[in-house]
Amino acid sequence: MGERKGLSKYYPPNFDPRKIPRIRKPKNQQKKFRSMVPLRIRCNTCGNYMSEGTKINCREEKVIGETYIGIKIHRFYFKCSKCCAELILKTDSKNSSYVAESGATCVYDQHEEEKKQAEERGDVMSSLEKRTLVSKREIDVMAALDEMKSMKFRRVSVSVDSMLEALSRRHKEEEEVAKEEDAALVKSIRFGKQRRIVDEETDEIKKGRMEVIDAKKPKTKKLACIITLKKKRRQQVWDSHHYATIMVLMRIEED
């Protein structure tokens, strides 16, 4: 029978492949193919279990707007082998597995869990990191509990009267500070009346100085009298000396 089938096709000399119309397919067109279930699942409608490797006719499409480190995620549609309900699976590139999106639930796989545990045992660094994370969480939880206990103790120890007293004290302190600030501001501002006050103050200062001078006047009078007497005595001594010199001169002239 194979000998009768022609493997080669005849192309006429006037054949132009550019004239063949091209079919424009949609970007996210579903592809139909026959495959097998990649993991154990259970149908949510009838409760039927489908083990890994069950043959199915499925439709595949790319998930729009969802990727993992540049890796495209695919979605698979197929029907339950018992009730023909539609089940949807999706690839999980992060964990190198599949996820039941709707219509079914993934069944616990003991073999995969044992493999993961063996890998974790072999990887010492990952186990150390997990232990440190667990210890850090425990420390955070203990700190949060201690803080909650301290907050409760504070609420119990503080009464309403003490709170009111503290608020009244704070209010008084704020009022005093505000008054001091207002007084300082008023002093810093120079009004027209302030000059009169300054003049009055200067007058009072002058009066005080005059009183001090008046109180010291007797001493100044005594000093003035002593100074005048000394001047008179000096004048008298000078006059006597002058008179003596004149008399001596007159006698010399007579001789």
Disulfide bonds with the S-S distance in Angstrom:
none
